[in-house]
């Protein structure tokens, strides 16, 4: 092949390959980074009245054709505090947006660590009152990557920190030693397309 043809092919490929790839990368896709924690007072199976925490944090970046990426943070929290099923603070929220600074929920690119630092008002479903819930939870990965499903990579992690519920029935849970079982502790990266 002559040098001119090779140079022409190189220039054309530099122009057309990015044009062919760009639409595939940006089709309303979401890249989600986060951390997951399940802590149970007496382990599984969960007994009526057992205290527990089920927390998922997520930091999402959405990609849409012709638009700048958008970032939002949110978390889901389900927990039952001291006092059990009737007298304990019961939080059961699936999607709690974190407006403003997305670093309130942060995850490293290599999934080596994750963290959430925030205070939000949430409904105590047992009392019907709003309570301030303060979260300072940190994940520290200790394993290599593993696949939870075809679109999710994860790393097993240890967890530390605290959850404080303010109010007349307030309490603080210090992790990792607050409960008998700490399970499903990992950082993750998930692609939804």
HELIX and SHEET records of a PDB file:
HELIX    1   1 UNK A    3  UNK A   25  1                                  23    
HELIX    2   2 UNK A   84  UNK A   87  1                                   4    
HELIX    3   3 UNK A  102  UNK A  104  5                                   3    
SHEET    1   A 9 UNK A  90  UNK A  98  0                                        
SHEET    2   A 9 UNK A  70  UNK A  80 -1                                        
SHEET    3   A 9 UNK A  52  UNK A  63 -1                                        
SHEET    4   A 9 UNK A  29  UNK A  40 -1                                        
SHEET    5   A 9 UNK A 181  UNK A 192 -1                                        
SHEET    6   A 9 UNK A 152  UNK A 165 -1                                        
SHEET    7   A 9 UNK A 129  UNK A 141 -1                                        
SHEET    8   A 9 UNK A 113  UNK A 124 -1                                        
SHEET    9   A 9 UNK A 105  UNK A 107 -1                                        
SHEET    1   B 7 UNK A  90  UNK A  98  0                                        
SHEET    2   B 7 UNK A  70  UNK A  80 -1                                        
SHEET    3   B 7 UNK A  52  UNK A  63 -1                                        
SHEET    4   B 7 UNK A  29  UNK A  40 -1                                        
SHEET    5   B 7 UNK A 181  UNK A 192 -1                                        
SHEET    6   B 7 UNK A 152  UNK A 165 -1                                        
SHEET    7   B 7 UNK A 146  UNK A 149 -1                                        
SHEET    1   C 7 UNK A  90  UNK A  98  0                                        
SHEET    2   C 7 UNK A  70  UNK A  80 -1                                        
SHEET    3   C 7 UNK A  52  UNK A  63 -1                                        
SHEET    4   C 7 UNK A  29  UNK A  40 -1                                        
SHEET    5   C 7 UNK A 181  UNK A 192 -1                                        
SHEET    6   C 7 UNK A 152  UNK A 165 -1                                        
SHEET    7   C 7 UNK A 171  UNK A 175 -1                                        
END                                                                             
